[in-house]
Amino acid sequence: MTRPPLVPVSEGNRSLPSAFRSRFPDVAHGAGEYGLVSVVIPVYNRGDLLRRALASVASQSWRPIEAVVVDDGSAEDIGAVVAEFGGVARLVRQTNLGVTAARNRGLQEARGEFIAFLDSDDLWDPSKISAQVALLRARPDVVMAWTDMRAVDESGVVLAPRYLRTFYDTSYKRLDSSCALPVVGPLGALAPGCPDPIFDAPVRIGDIFCDMLYGNVVHTSTVLVRRTRVVAGGGFDPTLARTGEDYEFHWRSCFFGPVALIEESLVSYRIGAGDQLSSAKWAYERARNALTAVMYWLDAAGPAMKQPPRNVRRRLAELERWCGERRVLLGENGGIPHLVASLRHDPLEVQSWVLLLIGVWPRSLRNMLLTTWRSRPAWVRRRH
């Protein structure tokens, strides 16, 4: 197979300002091994789930492929699980530093031309990687491809066959898909080498960098990204530890050029488990990291961020309110500054006014008011 010339992503339409680029670690260098897909899997205990995840990597129709398992200080014998997949997987160990550091360590160890991410409790369909590689080969201008996903419970029972737009409900409602991410055709027509079972899957391609202001639309376990993007843009922001680090990373990928969504559920995403980083106990950190990402990009993008000032203020007000809400719900006084900041951006942010009033009441009355707040209608809760 003749290797096509590689065009570094940084030589495209946009390049990161040097001061902004220095925020992110250099985790990859060079073009990588041609054709190889490196799968970065961070894990902390959960050996049984990891075994299933690795089996889904081993079952991929695409070759060559490698799984880089980063053991983030587990108490379990993760090495024994990885050894069962010795032809595909290799183990890297580190002290417990959190998922962001684990992903970056995996990126450092990755050798492939393409890089994918898989959480230890998620599973891939056998055709996932083949479909994405075929698309990126056919469209060298596309930086990243992701797919839809199905939601499953801990037993593997399918709860929702198409869950991406449910999980990122608010973001997708604000994304004008017909304009920013239009359907450009079926996968088979765009990438003739794609697997037969998903030949007719619709593919959306577009530049959604500015639209990412309104929230993440990319799920990490569904992503395949070019190594050149990681070389040019760096790894995950180490200051966004433990959870919510993916939003900024995927937004940065969108900065470098068009991205693609394959409208087919090729990933099984486990929901409802208490050990997940998407659980409610991590909500404040997710909110704070989302706010940090928006502040970063508003500062760095300059003219590339083509959004009306009113929309920017509204987004900042929502994120400050989200942060304040989580702190108030935890019974902490730290939510008040966030709520004040929210109202400074948008004095008409009604929920911030309500939360601010709840937050200044004595603790004995605050709990009663918070109970009422938690039972508010779902359409009100979604506004962040």
C-alpha positions as CSV (number, residue, x, y, z in Angstrom):
1,M,0.0,0.0,0.0
2,T,1.4,3.4,-1.0
3,R,1.4,5.9,1.8
4,P,-0.2,9.2,0.9
5,P,1.6,12.4,1.9
6,L,0.7,13.6,5.4
7,V,-0.3,17.3,5.8
8,P,0.2,18.5,9.4
9,V,-3.1,19.8,10.8
10,S,-1.3,23.0,12.0
11,E,-0.7,23.9,8.3
12,G,-4.5,24.1,7.6
13,N,-6.7,27.1,7.8
14,R,-6.0,27.7,11.5
15,S,-3.1,27.3,13.9
16,L,-3.2,27.7,17.7
17,P,-1.8,30.8,19.2
18,S,1.5,29.8,20.8
19,A,0.5,31.1,24.3
20,F,-2.7,29.0,24.1
21,R,-0.9,25.9,22.7
22,S,1.5,26.0,25.7
23,R,-1.4,25.2,28.0
24,F,-1.5,21.6,26.7
25,P,1.1,18.9,27.0
26,D,3.1,17.6,24.0
27,V,2.0,14.0,23.9
28,A,2.7,12.9,20.4
29,H,5.4,13.5,17.8
30,G,5.9,12.3,14.2
31,A,3.5,10.7,11.8
32,G,3.0,7.5,13.6
33,E,2.9,4.0,12.1
34,Y,0.9,4.1,8.9
35,G,-2.5,2.4,9.2
36,L,-2.1,1.6,12.9
37,V,-5.0,2.6,15.1
38,S,-4.0,3.2,18.8
39,V,-6.8,2.9,21.3
40,V,-6.2,4.7,24.6
41,I,-8.1,3.0,27.5
42,P,-7.7,4.6,31.0
43,V,-8.7,2.2,33.8
44,Y,-9.0,2.3,37.6
45,N,-10.0,-1.1,38.9
46,R,-13.1,-2.5,37.0
47,G,-11.1,-5.4,35.7
48,D,-14.2,-7.4,34.6
49,L,-15.5,-4.4,32.6
50,L,-12.0,-3.8,31.1
51,R,-12.0,-7.4,29.8
52,R,-15.2,-6.8,27.9
53,A,-13.9,-3.5,26.5
54,L,-10.6,-5.2,25.3
55,A,-12.6,-8.0,23.7
56,S,-14.5,-5.4,21.7
57,V,-11.2,-4.0,20.5
58,A,-9.8,-7.4,19.6
59,S,-13.0,-8.1,17.6
60,Q,-12.5,-5.0,15.3
61,S,-12.4,-5.8,11.6
62,W,-9.7,-3.2,11.2
63,R,-6.0,-4.2,11.4
64,P,-3.5,-3.2,12.6
65,I,-4.8,-2.0,16.0
66,E,-3.3,-1.7,19.4
67,A,-4.9,-1.0,22.8
68,V,-2.8,1.1,25.2
69,V,-4.3,0.4,28.7
70,V,-3.2,2.9,31.3
71,D,-3.7,1.6,34.8
72,D,-4.3,4.6,37.0
73,G,-3.1,3.1,40.3
74,S,-5.7,0.3,40.5
75,A,-5.8,-2.1,43.5
76,E,-6.9,-4.9,41.2
77,D,-4.5,-6.9,39.0
78,I,-5.1,-5.1,35.8
79,G,-2.0,-6.7,34.3
80,A,-3.6,-10.1,34.3
81,V,-6.6,-8.9,32.3
82,V,-4.4,-7.2,29.8
83,A,-2.2,-10.3,29.4
84,E,-5.3,-12.1,28.1
85,F,-5.1,-9.9,25.0
86,G,-1.4,-9.9,24.5
87,G,-1.6,-9.8,20.8
88,V,-3.6,-6.5,20.9
89,A,-3.1,-4.8,24.3
90,R,-0.2,-3.6,26.3
91,L,-0.2,-2.1,29.8
92,V,1.2,1.1,31.1
93,R,1.1,1.8,34.8
94,Q,1.0,5.1,36.7
95,T,0.2,6.3,40.2
96,N,-3.4,7.4,40.7
97,L,-3.5,10.8,38.9
98,G,-7.0,10.8,37.4
99,V,-8.5,10.2,34.0
100,T,-6.9,13.3,32.3
101,A,-3.4,12.2,33.2
102,A,-4.1,8.7,32.2
103,R,-5.4,9.7,28.8
104,N,-2.3,11.9,28.2
105,R,0.0,9.0,29.2
106,G,-1.8,6.8,26.7
107,L,-1.3,9.4,24.0
108,Q,2.4,9.5,24.8
109,E,2.5,5.7,24.4
110,A,0.3,5.5,21.3
111,R,2.2,4.6,18.1
112,G,-0.6,4.9,15.5
113,E,-1.5,7.1,12.6
114,F,-5.0,7.3,14.1
115,I,-6.0,7.5,17.8
116,A,-9.2,6.3,19.4
117,F,-10.4,6.5,22.9
118,L,-12.4,3.9,24.8
119,D,-13.6,4.0,28.4
120,S,-13.2,0.8,30.3
121,D,-17.0,0.3,30.7
122,D,-17.9,0.9,27.0
123,L,-18.0,-1.5,24.1
124,W,-17.4,-1.1,20.3
125,D,-19.2,-2.8,17.5
126,P,-16.8,-4.8,15.3
127,S,-17.1,-2.4,12.3
128,K,-16.6,0.9,14.2
129,I,-12.9,1.5,13.5
130,S,-13.1,0.2,9.9
131,A,-15.9,2.6,9.1
132,Q,-14.1,5.6,10.6
133,V,-10.7,4.8,9.0
134,A,-12.4,4.4,5.6
135,L,-14.1,7.8,6.0
136,L,-10.9,9.6,7.1
137,R,-9.0,8.0,4.2
138,A,-11.6,9.2,1.8
139,R,-11.8,12.7,3.2
140,P,-8.2,13.8,4.1
141,D,-9.6,17.3,5.1
142,V,-11.6,15.8,8.0
143,V,-9.8,16.0,11.3
144,M,-12.0,13.7,13.5
145,A,-14.9,11.3,13.1
146,W,-17.3,10.2,15.8
147,T,-20.4,8.0,15.8
148,D,-23.8,7.7,17.6
149,M,-24.1,5.3,20.5
150,R,-26.7,3.1,22.2
151,A,-27.3,3.3,26.0
152,V,-27.1,0.0,27.9
153,D,-27.6,-1.0,31.5
154,E,-25.0,-2.9,33.6
155,S,-26.4,-6.1,32.2
156,G,-26.0,-5.0,28.6
157,V,-29.7,-4.5,28.0
158,V,-30.3,-1.8,25.4
159,L,-32.2,1.1,27.0
160,A,-31.9,3.5,24.0
161,P,-30.7,2.5,20.5
162,R,-29.7,6.1,19.7
163,Y,-28.4,8.0,22.7
164,L,-26.0,10.6,21.5
165,R,-28.5,13.3,21.1
166,T,-30.2,12.4,24.3
167,F,-27.0,12.6,26.3
168,Y,-26.0,15.9,24.7
169,D,-29.6,17.1,24.5
170,T,-29.1,20.8,25.0
171,S,-26.0,21.0,22.7
172,Y,-27.6,19.2,19.8
173,K,-30.8,21.3,20.1
174,R,-28.7,24.4,19.6
175,L,-26.6,23.0,16.8
176,D,-28.1,23.9,13.5
177,S,-27.1,20.5,12.0
178,S,-28.6,21.2,8.6
179,C,-26.3,24.2,8.2
180,A,-23.2,23.5,10.4
181,L,-23.1,19.7,10.1
182,P,-25.2,18.7,7.0
183,V,-25.6,15.2,5.7
184,V,-23.2,14.8,2.7
185,G,-24.3,11.3,1.7
186,P,-24.3,7.6,2.8
187,L,-21.0,6.2,4.2
188,G,-20.6,3.7,1.4
189,A,-20.8,6.4,-1.3
190,L,-18.2,8.5,0.5
191,A,-15.9,5.7,1.6
192,P,-16.2,2.7,-0.7
193,G,-14.0,0.6,1.6
194,C,-16.5,0.8,4.5
195,P,-18.0,-2.3,6.1
196,D,-21.2,-3.6,4.4
197,P,-23.4,-3.5,7.5
198,I,-23.2,0.3,7.7
199,F,-22.9,1.1,4.0
200,D,-26.1,3.2,4.1
201,A,-25.3,5.1,7.4
202,P,-25.7,8.9,6.8
203,V,-22.6,11.0,7.3
204,R,-22.6,14.6,8.4
205,I,-19.5,16.7,7.8
206,G,-18.9,20.3,8.7
207,D,-17.0,23.0,10.6
208,I,-18.6,23.2,14.0
209,F,-15.9,25.1,15.9
210,C,-18.0,28.1,16.7
211,D,-21.0,25.9,17.5
212,M,-19.0,24.1,20.2
213,L,-19.4,27.2,22.3
214,Y,-22.9,25.9,23.2
215,G,-21.7,22.6,24.5
216,N,-20.1,19.3,23.7
217,V,-21.6,17.1,20.9
218,V,-18.8,14.5,20.8
219,H,-18.6,11.4,23.0
220,T,-15.1,10.3,23.7
221,S,-15.6,6.5,23.3
222,T,-17.0,7.2,19.8
223,V,-14.0,9.2,18.5
224,L,-11.3,8.5,16.0
225,V,-8.9,11.4,15.5
226,R,-5.8,11.9,13.3
227,R,-2.5,11.8,15.0
228,T,-1.5,15.0,13.2
229,R,-4.2,16.8,15.2
230,V,-2.7,15.6,18.5
231,V,0.8,16.6,17.4
232,A,-0.4,20.0,16.4
233,G,-2.9,20.7,19.3
234,G,-1.5,18.7,22.2
235,G,-3.2,16.4,24.7
236,F,-5.9,16.8,27.4
237,D,-5.6,19.9,29.6
238,P,-4.1,18.6,32.9
239,T,-5.9,21.3,34.9
240,L,-9.2,19.8,34.0
241,A,-8.8,16.7,36.1
242,R,-11.1,13.8,36.9
243,T,-14.1,14.6,34.6
244,G,-15.3,17.0,31.9
245,E,-11.9,17.1,30.3
246,D,-13.2,15.8,27.0
247,Y,-15.3,18.9,26.0
248,E,-12.3,21.2,25.6
249,F,-10.2,18.5,23.9
250,H,-12.9,17.8,21.2
251,W,-13.5,21.5,20.8
252,R,-9.8,21.9,20.1
253,S,-10.0,19.2,17.4
254,C,-12.9,21.1,15.8
255,F,-10.6,24.2,15.6
256,F,-8.3,22.5,13.1
257,G,-10.9,21.8,10.4
258,P,-14.0,19.9,9.4
259,V,-15.2,17.0,11.5
260,A,-17.6,14.1,10.7
261,L,-20.4,12.3,12.4
262,I,-21.4,8.8,11.3
263,E,-25.1,8.5,12.1
264,E,-25.0,4.9,13.3
265,S,-24.7,3.5,16.9
266,L,-21.4,1.7,16.9
267,V,-20.7,2.1,20.6
268,S,-22.5,0.7,23.7
269,Y,-22.4,3.2,26.5
270,R,-23.1,2.0,30.0
271,I,-25.4,4.2,32.1
272,G,-26.8,4.2,35.6
273,A,-23.7,3.0,37.4
274,G,-22.5,4.9,40.5
275,D,-18.8,4.6,39.6
276,Q,-19.1,6.6,36.4
277,L,-17.5,10.0,36.1
278,S,-20.7,11.2,34.6
279,S,-22.6,10.6,37.8
280,A,-24.2,13.4,39.8
281,K,-21.5,13.7,42.4
282,W,-19.1,15.0,39.8
283,A,-21.5,17.5,38.4
284,Y,-19.8,20.6,39.8
285,E,-16.5,19.7,38.4
286,R,-18.0,19.0,35.0
287,A,-19.7,22.5,35.2
288,R,-16.5,24.2,36.2
289,N,-14.5,22.5,33.5
290,A,-17.0,23.5,30.9
291,L,-16.8,27.1,32.0
292,T,-13.1,27.0,31.9
293,A,-13.1,25.6,28.4
294,V,-15.4,28.4,27.2
295,M,-13.2,31.1,28.9
296,Y,-10.1,29.5,27.2
297,W,-11.6,29.6,23.8
298,L,-13.2,33.0,24.0
299,D,-9.7,34.3,24.9
300,A,-7.8,32.3,22.3
301,A,-10.0,32.2,19.2
302,G,-10.3,35.9,18.6
303,P,-12.0,36.5,15.2
304,A,-12.4,32.8,14.6
305,M,-15.2,32.8,17.2
306,K,-18.0,34.1,15.1
307,Q,-20.8,34.3,17.6
308,P,-23.0,37.3,18.5
309,P,-22.0,38.9,21.8
310,R,-25.4,38.3,23.1
311,N,-25.1,34.6,22.6
312,V,-21.7,34.6,24.3
313,R,-23.0,36.4,27.3
314,R,-25.9,34.0,27.5
315,R,-23.7,31.0,27.4
316,L,-21.4,32.4,30.1
317,A,-24.5,33.2,32.3
318,E,-25.7,29.6,31.9
319,L,-22.4,28.0,32.8
320,E,-21.9,30.3,35.9
321,R,-25.5,29.4,36.9
322,W,-24.7,25.7,36.5
323,C,-21.6,26.0,38.7
324,G,-23.5,28.0,41.3
325,E,-26.4,25.5,41.3
326,R,-24.2,22.6,41.9
327,R,-22.5,24.3,44.9
328,V,-25.8,25.4,46.4
329,L,-27.2,21.9,46.0
330,L,-24.2,20.6,48.0
331,G,-25.0,23.1,50.7
332,E,-21.9,25.1,50.0
333,N,-21.6,28.9,50.1
334,G,-19.2,28.9,47.1
335,G,-22.1,28.9,44.8
336,I,-23.0,32.6,45.5
337,P,-20.1,34.1,43.5
338,H,-21.0,32.0,40.4
339,L,-24.6,33.1,40.6
340,V,-23.6,36.7,40.9
341,A,-21.4,36.3,37.9
342,S,-24.2,34.7,36.0
343,L,-26.5,37.7,36.6
344,R,-23.7,40.1,35.6
345,H,-23.6,38.4,32.2
346,D,-27.4,38.2,31.9
347,P,-29.6,39.9,34.5
348,L,-32.6,38.1,33.0
349,E,-31.2,34.6,34.0
350,V,-34.3,33.8,36.2
351,Q,-32.9,30.5,37.6
352,S,-29.8,32.3,38.9
353,W,-32.0,34.8,40.8
354,V,-34.0,31.9,42.3
355,L,-30.8,30.0,43.3
356,L,-29.3,33.2,44.7
357,L,-32.3,33.7,47.0
358,I,-32.1,30.1,48.1
359,G,-28.4,30.3,48.8
360,V,-28.7,33.2,51.2
361,W,-31.5,31.7,53.4
362,P,-30.5,30.1,56.7
363,R,-29.6,26.4,56.3
364,S,-32.7,25.2,58.1
365,L,-34.9,26.8,55.4
366,R,-32.5,26.2,52.5
367,N,-33.0,22.5,52.6
368,M,-36.8,22.8,52.2
369,L,-36.3,25.2,49.3
370,L,-33.8,23.0,47.6
371,T,-36.2,20.1,47.8
372,T,-38.7,22.2,45.9
373,W,-36.0,23.2,43.4
374,R,-35.0,19.6,42.7
375,S,-38.6,18.7,41.8
376,R,-38.9,21.5,39.2
377,P,-40.1,20.4,35.7
378,A,-37.6,18.7,33.4
379,W,-37.8,21.4,30.7
380,V,-36.5,23.9,33.3
381,R,-33.7,21.7,34.5
382,R,-32.3,21.2,31.0
383,R,-31.3,24.8,30.6
384,H,-27.6,24.6,30.9
